[in-house]
């Protein structure tokens, strides 16, 4: 008696889905008899996992290249606190942000109290407007997480 890779598994035998149609097949097989009527050699689990791994590596490399080309020439950004004033529910912080790159872009800036040190939950994150390459922009944001007491603040833009 020869072993057929197209047999239907017994109800108690562990199964998984056919790689083509999803029907339950034995763990030793990858395709059901309907999808592989000639009983041709089926791909091994190593082959299938290898193909998936190579696909993931190619996708990660592709996304890294896409990111590189999409962001090339934007930034680096630097920022400074131009002013701090009491606001309705916090502090009105005026920032001047410079785009040292060649292309227009925006950045995220972290506003923090330098006396505290380190990154804390009270730090505020704001999005700058789009800034032309080689120029600066000044804008104000209402920051509620740093309280209402006017004090020296610092900014880090990336």
Chimera marker file (.cmm) of the C-alpha trace (Angstrom):
<marker_set name="trace">
<marker id="1" x="0.000" y="0.000" z="0.000" r="1" g="1" b="0" radius="0.5"/>
<marker id="2" x="1.414" y="3.352" z="-0.954" r="1" g="1" b="0" radius="0.5"/>
<marker id="3" x="0.975" y="6.513" z="1.050" r="1" g="1" b="0" radius="0.5"/>
<marker id="4" x="-1.144" y="9.026" z="-0.798" r="1" g="1" b="0" radius="0.5"/>
<marker id="5" x="-0.568" y="12.657" z="-0.030" r="1" g="1" b="0" radius="0.5"/>
<marker id="6" x="-4.105" y="13.374" z="-1.144" r="1" g="1" b="0" radius="0.5"/>
<marker id="7" x="-5.991" y="11.388" z="1.500" r="1" g="1" b="0" radius="0.5"/>
<marker id="8" x="-8.586" y="13.006" z="3.691" r="1" g="1" b="0" radius="0.5"/>
<marker id="9" x="-7.477" y="12.930" z="7.348" r="1" g="1" b="0" radius="0.5"/>
<marker id="10" x="-9.416" y="11.103" z="10.012" r="1" g="1" b="0" radius="0.5"/>
<marker id="11" x="-11.543" y="13.310" z="12.246" r="1" g="1" b="0" radius="0.5"/>
<marker id="12" x="-9.213" y="12.849" z="15.248" r="1" g="1" b="0" radius="0.5"/>
<marker id="13" x="-5.978" y="13.430" z="13.314" r="1" g="1" b="0" radius="0.5"/>
<marker id="14" x="-4.489" y="16.952" z="13.703" r="1" g="1" b="0" radius="0.5"/>
<marker id="15" x="-5.010" y="19.022" z="10.568" r="1" g="1" b="0" radius="0.5"/>
<marker id="16" x="-4.275" y="22.380" z="9.006" r="1" g="1" b="0" radius="0.5"/>
<marker id="17" x="-5.734" y="24.189" z="6.007" r="1" g="1" b="0" radius="0.5"/>
<marker id="18" x="-4.841" y="23.396" z="2.408" r="1" g="1" b="0" radius="0.5"/>
<marker id="19" x="-2.477" y="26.119" z="1.140" r="1" g="1" b="0" radius="0.5"/>
<marker id="20" x="-4.797" y="26.798" z="-1.807" r="1" g="1" b="0" radius="0.5"/>
<marker id="21" x="-8.383" y="26.359" z="-0.670" r="1" g="1" b="0" radius="0.5"/>
<marker id="22" x="-8.245" y="25.995" z="3.114" r="1" g="1" b="0" radius="0.5"/>
<marker id="23" x="-9.808" y="22.515" z="3.357" r="1" g="1" b="0" radius="0.5"/>
<marker id="24" x="-8.489" y="20.456" z="6.282" r="1" g="1" b="0" radius="0.5"/>
<marker id="25" x="-5.542" y="18.218" z="5.350" r="1" g="1" b="0" radius="0.5"/>
<marker id="26" x="-3.083" y="16.100" z="7.303" r="1" g="1" b="0" radius="0.5"/>
<marker id="27" x="-0.093" y="17.864" z="8.848" r="1" g="1" b="0" radius="0.5"/>
<marker id="28" x="2.092" y="15.830" z="6.451" r="1" g="1" b="0" radius="0.5"/>
<marker id="29" x="0.408" y="17.376" z="3.404" r="1" g="1" b="0" radius="0.5"/>
<marker id="30" x="0.109" y="20.939" z="2.195" r="1" g="1" b="0" radius="0.5"/>
<marker id="31" x="-2.633" y="20.552" z="-0.438" r="1" g="1" b="0" radius="0.5"/>
<marker id="32" x="-5.850" y="18.552" z="-0.603" r="1" g="1" b="0" radius="0.5"/>
<marker id="33" x="-6.675" y="16.041" z="-3.373" r="1" g="1" b="0" radius="0.5"/>
<marker id="34" x="-8.893" y="18.596" z="-5.087" r="1" g="1" b="0" radius="0.5"/>
<marker id="35" x="-6.039" y="21.124" z="-5.418" r="1" g="1" b="0" radius="0.5"/>
<marker id="36" x="-3.393" y="18.478" z="-6.195" r="1" g="1" b="0" radius="0.5"/>
<marker id="37" x="-5.280" y="15.806" z="-8.192" r="1" g="1" b="0" radius="0.5"/>
<marker id="38" x="-2.130" y="14.263" z="-9.701" r="1" g="1" b="0" radius="0.5"/>
<marker id="39" x="-0.428" y="13.824" z="-6.330" r="1" g="1" b="0" radius="0.5"/>
<marker id="40" x="2.550" y="15.919" z="-7.383" r="1" g="1" b="0" radius="0.5"/>
<marker id="41" x="5.312" y="16.611" z="-4.881" r="1" g="1" b="0" radius="0.5"/>
<marker id="42" x="4.211" y="19.344" z="-2.522" r="1" g="1" b="0" radius="0.5"/>
<marker id="43" x="6.293" y="22.186" z="-1.143" r="1" g="1" b="0" radius="0.5"/>
<marker id="44" x="7.891" y="21.426" z="2.188" r="1" g="1" b="0" radius="0.5"/>
<marker id="45" x="7.308" y="23.579" z="5.238" r="1" g="1" b="0" radius="0.5"/>
<marker id="46" x="10.920" y="24.766" z="4.976" r="1" g="1" b="0" radius="0.5"/>
<marker id="47" x="10.332" y="25.974" z="1.428" r="1" g="1" b="0" radius="0.5"/>
<marker id="48" x="7.145" y="27.785" z="2.375" r="1" g="1" b="0" radius="0.5"/>
<marker id="49" x="8.734" y="29.441" z="5.409" r="1" g="1" b="0" radius="0.5"/>
<marker id="50" x="11.828" y="30.340" z="3.389" r="1" g="1" b="0" radius="0.5"/>
<marker id="51" x="9.726" y="32.038" z="0.726" r="1" g="1" b="0" radius="0.5"/>
<marker id="52" x="7.808" y="33.965" z="3.399" r="1" g="1" b="0" radius="0.5"/>
<marker id="53" x="11.061" y="35.031" z="5.090" r="1" g="1" b="0" radius="0.5"/>
<marker id="54" x="12.591" y="36.236" z="1.821" r="1" g="1" b="0" radius="0.5"/>
<marker id="55" x="9.386" y="38.163" z="1.072" r="1" g="1" b="0" radius="0.5"/>
<marker id="56" x="9.527" y="39.879" z="4.468" r="1" g="1" b="0" radius="0.5"/>
<marker id="57" x="13.193" y="40.801" z="4.036" r="1" g="1" b="0" radius="0.5"/>
<marker id="58" x="12.485" y="42.276" z="0.594" r="1" g="1" b="0" radius="0.5"/>
<marker id="59" x="9.509" y="44.224" z="1.988" r="1" g="1" b="0" radius="0.5"/>
<marker id="60" x="11.578" y="45.679" z="4.863" r="1" g="1" b="0" radius="0.5"/>
<marker id="61" x="14.389" y="46.693" z="2.490" r="1" g="1" b="0" radius="0.5"/>
<marker id="62" x="11.833" y="48.224" z="0.102" r="1" g="1" b="0" radius="0.5"/>
<marker id="63" x="10.202" y="50.251" z="2.895" r="1" g="1" b="0" radius="0.5"/>
<marker id="64" x="13.606" y="51.457" z="4.129" r="1" g="1" b="0" radius="0.5"/>
<marker id="65" x="14.522" y="52.625" z="0.613" r="1" g="1" b="0" radius="0.5"/>
<marker id="66" x="11.128" y="54.296" z="0.173" r="1" g="1" b="0" radius="0.5"/>
<marker id="67" x="11.573" y="56.129" z="3.472" r="1" g="1" b="0" radius="0.5"/>
<marker id="68" x="15.091" y="57.178" z="2.518" r="1" g="1" b="0" radius="0.5"/>
<marker id="69" x="14.017" y="58.673" z="-0.808" r="1" g="1" b="0" radius="0.5"/>
<marker id="70" x="10.828" y="60.246" z="0.574" r="1" g="1" b="0" radius="0.5"/>
<marker id="71" x="12.637" y="62.044" z="3.405" r="1" g="1" b="0" radius="0.5"/>
<marker id="72" x="15.921" y="62.885" z="1.680" r="1" g="1" b="0" radius="0.5"/>
<marker id="73" x="16.727" y="66.590" z="1.908" r="1" g="1" b="0" radius="0.5"/>
<marker id="74" x="14.258" y="67.321" z="4.727" r="1" g="1" b="0" radius="0.5"/>
<marker id="75" x="15.863" y="68.541" z="7.937" r="1" g="1" b="0" radius="0.5"/>
<marker id="76" x="17.687" y="68.371" z="10.228" r="1" g="1" b="0" radius="0.5"/>
<marker id="77" x="15.500" y="70.652" z="12.303" r="1" g="1" b="0" radius="0.5"/>
<marker id="78" x="16.528" y="72.808" z="15.229" r="1" g="1" b="0" radius="0.5"/>
<marker id="79" x="14.273" y="74.748" z="17.534" r="1" g="1" b="0" radius="0.5"/>
<marker id="80" x="14.331" y="77.349" z="20.248" r="1" g="1" b="0" radius="0.5"/>
<marker id="81" x="11.744" y="78.699" z="22.655" r="1" g="1" b="0" radius="0.5"/>
<marker id="82" x="11.047" y="82.285" z="21.607" r="1" g="1" b="0" radius="0.5"/>
<marker id="83" x="8.614" y="82.987" z="24.429" r="1" g="1" b="0" radius="0.5"/>
<marker id="84" x="6.438" y="81.554" z="27.197" r="1" g="1" b="0" radius="0.5"/>
<marker id="85" x="3.232" y="83.272" z="28.365" r="1" g="1" b="0" radius="0.5"/>
<marker id="86" x="0.305" y="82.187" z="30.532" r="1" g="1" b="0" radius="0.5"/>
<marker id="87" x="-2.548" y="80.734" z="28.494" r="1" g="1" b="0" radius="0.5"/>
<marker id="88" x="-6.199" y="79.853" z="29.068" r="1" g="1" b="0" radius="0.5"/>
<marker id="89" x="-5.503" y="76.372" z="30.454" r="1" g="1" b="0" radius="0.5"/>
<marker id="90" x="-1.712" y="76.160" z="30.405" r="1" g="1" b="0" radius="0.5"/>
<marker id="91" x="1.215" y="77.897" z="28.778" r="1" g="1" b="0" radius="0.5"/>
<marker id="92" x="1.333" y="79.578" z="25.398" r="1" g="1" b="0" radius="0.5"/>
<marker id="93" x="4.753" y="78.583" z="24.046" r="1" g="1" b="0" radius="0.5"/>
<marker id="94" x="6.186" y="80.340" z="20.993" r="1" g="1" b="0" radius="0.5"/>
<marker id="95" x="8.757" y="78.304" z="19.074" r="1" g="1" b="0" radius="0.5"/>
<marker id="96" x="11.129" y="79.184" z="16.252" r="1" g="1" b="0" radius="0.5"/>
<marker id="97" x="12.022" y="76.086" z="14.228" r="1" g="1" b="0" radius="0.5"/>
<marker id="98" x="14.638" y="75.987" z="11.457" r="1" g="1" b="0" radius="0.5"/>
<marker id="99" x="14.710" y="73.460" z="8.594" r="1" g="1" b="0" radius="0.5"/>
<marker id="100" x="18.381" y="73.132" z="7.602" r="1" g="1" b="0" radius="0.5"/>
<marker id="101" x="17.492" y="70.819" z="4.711" r="1" g="1" b="0" radius="0.5"/>
<marker id="102" x="16.794" y="71.540" z="1.059" r="1" g="1" b="0" radius="0.5"/>
<marker id="103" x="13.140" y="70.409" z="0.893" r="1" g="1" b="0" radius="0.5"/>
<marker id="104" x="9.962" y="71.541" z="2.628" r="1" g="1" b="0" radius="0.5"/>
<marker id="105" x="8.956" y="69.462" z="5.638" r="1" g="1" b="0" radius="0.5"/>
<marker id="106" x="7.456" y="69.420" z="9.113" r="1" g="1" b="0" radius="0.5"/>
<marker id="107" x="8.797" y="68.033" z="12.355" r="1" g="1" b="0" radius="0.5"/>
<marker id="108" x="7.726" y="67.029" z="15.844" r="1" g="1" b="0" radius="0.5"/>
<marker id="109" x="9.130" y="69.082" z="18.705" r="1" g="1" b="0" radius="0.5"/>
<marker id="110" x="9.293" y="68.093" z="22.378" r="1" g="1" b="0" radius="0.5"/>
<marker id="111" x="8.764" y="70.979" z="24.794" r="1" g="1" b="0" radius="0.5"/>
<marker id="112" x="10.115" y="70.260" z="28.263" r="1" g="1" b="0" radius="0.5"/>
<marker id="113" x="11.326" y="71.749" z="31.524" r="1" g="1" b="0" radius="0.5"/>
<marker id="114" x="15.149" y="71.508" z="31.489" r="1" g="1" b="0" radius="0.5"/>
<marker id="115" x="15.246" y="71.689" z="35.299" r="1" g="1" b="0" radius="0.5"/>
<marker id="116" x="13.493" y="68.310" z="35.532" r="1" g="1" b="0" radius="0.5"/>
<marker id="117" x="15.919" y="66.447" z="33.242" r="1" g="1" b="0" radius="0.5"/>
<marker id="118" x="15.160" y="63.468" z="31.061" r="1" g="1" b="0" radius="0.5"/>
<marker id="119" x="11.935" y="62.622" z="29.273" r="1" g="1" b="0" radius="0.5"/>
<marker id="120" x="8.885" y="62.827" z="31.520" r="1" g="1" b="0" radius="0.5"/>
<marker id="121" x="5.150" y="62.246" z="31.054" r="1" g="1" b="0" radius="0.5"/>
<marker id="122" x="4.638" y="66.025" z="31.393" r="1" g="1" b="0" radius="0.5"/>
<marker id="123" x="6.653" y="66.815" z="28.246" r="1" g="1" b="0" radius="0.5"/>
<marker id="124" x="4.545" y="68.244" z="25.424" r="1" g="1" b="0" radius="0.5"/>
<marker id="125" x="4.861" y="67.184" z="21.786" r="1" g="1" b="0" radius="0.5"/>
<marker id="126" x="3.792" y="69.568" z="19.038" r="1" g="1" b="0" radius="0.5"/>
<marker id="127" x="3.820" y="69.363" z="15.254" r="1" g="1" b="0" radius="0.5"/>
<marker id="128" x="5.431" y="72.246" z="13.421" r="1" g="1" b="0" radius="0.5"/>
<marker id="129" x="3.866" y="73.732" z="10.311" r="1" g="1" b="0" radius="0.5"/>
<marker id="130" x="5.518" y="72.863" z="6.988" r="1" g="1" b="0" radius="0.5"/>
<marker id="131" x="8.770" y="74.782" z="6.740" r="1" g="1" b="0" radius="0.5"/>
<marker id="132" x="10.551" y="75.536" z="3.462" r="1" g="1" b="0" radius="0.5"/>
<marker id="133" x="14.095" y="74.184" z="3.203" r="1" g="1" b="0" radius="0.5"/>
<marker id="134" x="16.723" y="76.582" z="4.548" r="1" g="1" b="0" radius="0.5"/>
<marker id="135" x="14.187" y="78.773" z="6.360" r="1" g="1" b="0" radius="0.5"/>
<marker id="136" x="12.652" y="79.185" z="9.816" r="1" g="1" b="0" radius="0.5"/>
<marker id="137" x="9.088" y="79.423" z="11.050" r="1" g="1" b="0" radius="0.5"/>
<marker id="138" x="7.758" y="80.878" z="14.292" r="1" g="1" b="0" radius="0.5"/>
<marker id="139" x="4.493" y="79.557" z="15.731" r="1" g="1" b="0" radius="0.5"/>
<marker id="140" x="2.706" y="79.310" z="19.081" r="1" g="1" b="0" radius="0.5"/>
<marker id="141" x="1.094" y="76.329" z="20.762" r="1" g="1" b="0" radius="0.5"/>
<marker id="142" x="-0.972" y="76.018" z="23.925" r="1" g="1" b="0" radius="0.5"/>
<marker id="143" x="0.669" y="73.438" z="26.189" r="1" g="1" b="0" radius="0.5"/>
<marker id="144" x="-1.417" y="72.090" z="29.078" r="1" g="1" b="0" radius="0.5"/>
<marker id="145" x="0.821" y="69.308" z="30.402" r="1" g="1" b="0" radius="0.5"/>
<marker id="146" x="3.503" y="71.644" z="31.811" r="1" g="1" b="0" radius="0.5"/>
<marker id="147" x="1.165" y="73.516" z="34.160" r="1" g="1" b="0" radius="0.5"/>
<marker id="148" x="0.399" y="77.248" z="34.225" r="1" g="1" b="0" radius="0.5"/>
<marker id="149" x="3.537" y="78.624" z="35.915" r="1" g="1" b="0" radius="0.5"/>
<marker id="150" x="5.685" y="80.622" z="33.484" r="1" g="1" b="0" radius="0.5"/>
<marker id="151" x="9.271" y="79.340" z="33.620" r="1" g="1" b="0" radius="0.5"/>
<marker id="152" x="12.172" y="78.685" z="31.252" r="1" g="1" b="0" radius="0.5"/>
<marker id="153" x="11.391" y="75.833" z="28.848" r="1" g="1" b="0" radius="0.5"/>
<marker id="154" x="13.487" y="74.050" z="26.256" r="1" g="1" b="0" radius="0.5"/>
<marker id="155" x="12.638" y="72.403" z="22.933" r="1" g="1" b="0" radius="0.5"/>
<marker id="156" x="14.091" y="69.513" z="20.966" r="1" g="1" b="0" radius="0.5"/>
<marker id="157" x="12.990" y="69.018" z="17.365" r="1" g="1" b="0" radius="0.5"/>
<marker id="158" x="13.807" y="66.000" z="15.227" r="1" g="1" b="0" radius="0.5"/>
<link id1="1" id2="2" r="1" g="1" b="0" radius="0.2"/>
<link id1="2" id2="3" r="1" g="1" b="0" radius="0.2"/>
<link id1="3" id2="4" r="1" g="1" b="0" radius="0.2"/>
<link id1="4" id2="5" r="1" g="1" b="0" radius="0.2"/>
<link id1="5" id2="6" r="1" g="1" b="0" radius="0.2"/>
<link id1="6" id2="7" r="1" g="1" b="0" radius="0.2"/>
<link id1="7" id2="8" r="1" g="1" b="0" radius="0.2"/>
<link id1="8" id2="9" r="1" g="1" b="0" radius="0.2"/>
<link id1="9" id2="10" r="1" g="1" b="0" radius="0.2"/>
<link id1="10" id2="11" r="1" g="1" b="0" radius="0.2"/>
<link id1="11" id2="12" r="1" g="1" b="0" radius="0.2"/>
<link id1="12" id2="13" r="1" g="1" b="0" radius="0.2"/>
<link id1="13" id2="14" r="1" g="1" b="0" radius="0.2"/>
<link id1="14" id2="15" r="1" g="1" b="0" radius="0.2"/>
<link id1="15" id2="16" r="1" g="1" b="0" radius="0.2"/>
<link id1="16" id2="17" r="1" g="1" b="0" radius="0.2"/>
<link id1="17" id2="18" r="1" g="1" b="0" radius="0.2"/>
<link id1="18" id2="19" r="1" g="1" b="0" radius="0.2"/>
<link id1="19" id2="20" r="1" g="1" b="0" radius="0.2"/>
<link id1="20" id2="21" r="1" g="1" b="0" radius="0.2"/>
<link id1="21" id2="22" r="1" g="1" b="0" radius="0.2"/>
<link id1="22" id2="23" r="1" g="1" b="0" radius="0.2"/>
<link id1="23" id2="24" r="1" g="1" b="0" radius="0.2"/>
<link id1="24" id2="25" r="1" g="1" b="0" radius="0.2"/>
<link id1="25" id2="26" r="1" g="1" b="0" radius="0.2"/>
<link id1="26" id2="27" r="1" g="1" b="0" radius="0.2"/>
<link id1="27" id2="28" r="1" g="1" b="0" radius="0.2"/>
<link id1="28" id2="29" r="1" g="1" b="0" radius="0.2"/>
<link id1="29" id2="30" r="1" g="1" b="0" radius="0.2"/>
<link id1="30" id2="31" r="1" g="1" b="0" radius="0.2"/>
<link id1="31" id2="32" r="1" g="1" b="0" radius="0.2"/>
<link id1="32" id2="33" r="1" g="1" b="0" radius="0.2"/>
<link id1="33" id2="34" r="1" g="1" b="0" radius="0.2"/>
<link id1="34" id2="35" r="1" g="1" b="0" radius="0.2"/>
<link id1="35" id2="36" r="1" g="1" b="0" radius="0.2"/>
<link id1="36" id2="37" r="1" g="1" b="0" radius="0.2"/>
<link id1="37" id2="38" r="1" g="1" b="0" radius="0.2"/>
<link id1="38" id2="39" r="1" g="1" b="0" radius="0.2"/>
<link id1="39" id2="40" r="1" g="1" b="0" radius="0.2"/>
<link id1="40" id2="41" r="1" g="1" b="0" radius="0.2"/>
<link id1="41" id2="42" r="1" g="1" b="0" radius="0.2"/>
<link id1="42" id2="43" r="1" g="1" b="0" radius="0.2"/>
<link id1="43" id2="44" r="1" g="1" b="0" radius="0.2"/>
<link id1="44" id2="45" r="1" g="1" b="0" radius="0.2"/>
<link id1="45" id2="46" r="1" g="1" b="0" radius="0.2"/>
<link id1="46" id2="47" r="1" g="1" b="0" radius="0.2"/>
<link id1="47" id2="48" r="1" g="1" b="0" radius="0.2"/>
<link id1="48" id2="49" r="1" g="1" b="0" radius="0.2"/>
<link id1="49" id2="50" r="1" g="1" b="0" radius="0.2"/>
<link id1="50" id2="51" r="1" g="1" b="0" radius="0.2"/>
<link id1="51" id2="52" r="1" g="1" b="0" radius="0.2"/>
<link id1="52" id2="53" r="1" g="1" b="0" radius="0.2"/>
<link id1="53" id2="54" r="1" g="1" b="0" radius="0.2"/>
<link id1="54" id2="55" r="1" g="1" b="0" radius="0.2"/>
<link id1="55" id2="56" r="1" g="1" b="0" radius="0.2"/>
<link id1="56" id2="57" r="1" g="1" b="0" radius="0.2"/>
<link id1="57" id2="58" r="1" g="1" b="0" radius="0.2"/>
<link id1="58" id2="59" r="1" g="1" b="0" radius="0.2"/>
<link id1="59" id2="60" r="1" g="1" b="0" radius="0.2"/>
<link id1="60" id2="61" r="1" g="1" b="0" radius="0.2"/>
<link id1="61" id2="62" r="1" g="1" b="0" radius="0.2"/>
<link id1="62" id2="63" r="1" g="1" b="0" radius="0.2"/>
<link id1="63" id2="64" r="1" g="1" b="0" radius="0.2"/>
<link id1="64" id2="65" r="1" g="1" b="0" radius="0.2"/>
<link id1="65" id2="66" r="1" g="1" b="0" radius="0.2"/>
<link id1="66" id2="67" r="1" g="1" b="0" radius="0.2"/>
<link id1="67" id2="68" r="1" g="1" b="0" radius="0.2"/>
<link id1="68" id2="69" r="1" g="1" b="0" radius="0.2"/>
<link id1="69" id2="70" r="1" g="1" b="0" radius="0.2"/>
<link id1="70" id2="71" r="1" g="1" b="0" radius="0.2"/>
<link id1="71" id2="72" r="1" g="1" b="0" radius="0.2"/>
<link id1="72" id2="73" r="1" g="1" b="0" radius="0.2"/>
<link id1="73" id2="74" r="1" g="1" b="0" radius="0.2"/>
<link id1="74" id2="75" r="1" g="1" b="0" radius="0.2"/>
<link id1="75" id2="76" r="1" g="1" b="0" radius="0.2"/>
<link id1="76" id2="77" r="1" g="1" b="0" radius="0.2"/>
<link id1="77" id2="78" r="1" g="1" b="0" radius="0.2"/>
<link id1="78" id2="79" r="1" g="1" b="0" radius="0.2"/>
<link id1="79" id2="80" r="1" g="1" b="0" radius="0.2"/>
<link id1="80" id2="81" r="1" g="1" b="0" radius="0.2"/>
<link id1="81" id2="82" r="1" g="1" b="0" radius="0.2"/>
<link id1="82" id2="83" r="1" g="1" b="0" radius="0.2"/>
<link id1="83" id2="84" r="1" g="1" b="0" radius="0.2"/>
<link id1="84" id2="85" r="1" g="1" b="0" radius="0.2"/>
<link id1="85" id2="86" r="1" g="1" b="0" radius="0.2"/>
<link id1="86" id2="87" r="1" g="1" b="0" radius="0.2"/>
<link id1="87" id2="88" r="1" g="1" b="0" radius="0.2"/>
<link id1="88" id2="89" r="1" g="1" b="0" radius="0.2"/>
<link id1="89" id2="90" r="1" g="1" b="0" radius="0.2"/>
<link id1="90" id2="91" r="1" g="1" b="0" radius="0.2"/>
<link id1="91" id2="92" r="1" g="1" b="0" radius="0.2"/>
<link id1="92" id2="93" r="1" g="1" b="0" radius="0.2"/>
<link id1="93" id2="94" r="1" g="1" b="0" radius="0.2"/>
<link id1="94" id2="95" r="1" g="1" b="0" radius="0.2"/>
<link id1="95" id2="96" r="1" g="1" b="0" radius="0.2"/>
<link id1="96" id2="97" r="1" g="1" b="0" radius="0.2"/>
<link id1="97" id2="98" r="1" g="1" b="0" radius="0.2"/>
<link id1="98" id2="99" r="1" g="1" b="0" radius="0.2"/>
<link id1="99" id2="100" r="1" g="1" b="0" radius="0.2"/>
<link id1="100" id2="101" r="1" g="1" b="0" radius="0.2"/>
<link id1="101" id2="102" r="1" g="1" b="0" radius="0.2"/>
<link id1="102" id2="103" r="1" g="1" b="0" radius="0.2"/>
<link id1="103" id2="104" r="1" g="1" b="0" radius="0.2"/>
<link id1="104" id2="105" r="1" g="1" b="0" radius="0.2"/>
<link id1="105" id2="106" r="1" g="1" b="0" radius="0.2"/>
<link id1="106" id2="107" r="1" g="1" b="0" radius="0.2"/>
<link id1="107" id2="108" r="1" g="1" b="0" radius="0.2"/>
<link id1="108" id2="109" r="1" g="1" b="0" radius="0.2"/>
<link id1="109" id2="110" r="1" g="1" b="0" radius="0.2"/>
<link id1="110" id2="111" r="1" g="1" b="0" radius="0.2"/>
<link id1="111" id2="112" r="1" g="1" b="0" radius="0.2"/>
<link id1="112" id2="113" r="1" g="1" b="0" radius="0.2"/>
<link id1="113" id2="114" r="1" g="1" b="0" radius="0.2"/>
<link id1="114" id2="115" r="1" g="1" b="0" radius="0.2"/>
<link id1="115" id2="116" r="1" g="1" b="0" radius="0.2"/>
<link id1="116" id2="117" r="1" g="1" b="0" radius="0.2"/>
<link id1="117" id2="118" r="1" g="1" b="0" radius="0.2"/>
<link id1="118" id2="119" r="1" g="1" b="0" radius="0.2"/>
<link id1="119" id2="120" r="1" g="1" b="0" radius="0.2"/>
<link id1="120" id2="121" r="1" g="1" b="0" radius="0.2"/>
<link id1="121" id2="122" r="1" g="1" b="0" radius="0.2"/>
<link id1="122" id2="123" r="1" g="1" b="0" radius="0.2"/>
<link id1="123" id2="124" r="1" g="1" b="0" radius="0.2"/>
<link id1="124" id2="125" r="1" g="1" b="0" radius="0.2"/>
<link id1="125" id2="126" r="1" g="1" b="0" radius="0.2"/>
<link id1="126" id2="127" r="1" g="1" b="0" radius="0.2"/>
<link id1="127" id2="128" r="1" g="1" b="0" radius="0.2"/>
<link id1="128" id2="129" r="1" g="1" b="0" radius="0.2"/>
<link id1="129" id2="130" r="1" g="1" b="0" radius="0.2"/>
<link id1="130" id2="131" r="1" g="1" b="0" radius="0.2"/>
<link id1="131" id2="132" r="1" g="1" b="0" radius="0.2"/>
<link id1="132" id2="133" r="1" g="1" b="0" radius="0.2"/>
<link id1="133" id2="134" r="1" g="1" b="0" radius="0.2"/>
<link id1="134" id2="135" r="1" g="1" b="0" radius="0.2"/>
<link id1="135" id2="136" r="1" g="1" b="0" radius="0.2"/>
<link id1="136" id2="137" r="1" g="1" b="0" radius="0.2"/>
<link id1="137" id2="138" r="1" g="1" b="0" radius="0.2"/>
<link id1="138" id2="139" r="1" g="1" b="0" radius="0.2"/>
<link id1="139" id2="140" r="1" g="1" b="0" radius="0.2"/>
<link id1="140" id2="141" r="1" g="1" b="0" radius="0.2"/>
<link id1="141" id2="142" r="1" g="1" b="0" radius="0.2"/>
<link id1="142" id2="143" r="1" g="1" b="0" radius="0.2"/>
<link id1="143" id2="144" r="1" g="1" b="0" radius="0.2"/>
<link id1="144" id2="145" r="1" g="1" b="0" radius="0.2"/>
<link id1="145" id2="146" r="1" g="1" b="0" radius="0.2"/>
<link id1="146" id2="147" r="1" g="1" b="0" radius="0.2"/>
<link id1="147" id2="148" r="1" g="1" b="0" radius="0.2"/>
<link id1="148" id2="149" r="1" g="1" b="0" radius="0.2"/>
<link id1="149" id2="150" r="1" g="1" b="0" radius="0.2"/>
<link id1="150" id2="151" r="1" g="1" b="0" radius="0.2"/>
<link id1="151" id2="152" r="1" g="1" b="0" radius="0.2"/>
<link id1="152" id2="153" r="1" g="1" b="0" radius="0.2"/>
<link id1="153" id2="154" r="1" g="1" b="0" radius="0.2"/>
<link id1="154" id2="155" r="1" g="1" b="0" radius="0.2"/>
<link id1="155" id2="156" r="1" g="1" b="0" radius="0.2"/>
<link id1="156" id2="157" r="1" g="1" b="0" radius="0.2"/>
<link id1="157" id2="158" r="1" g="1" b="0" radius="0.2"/>
</marker_set>
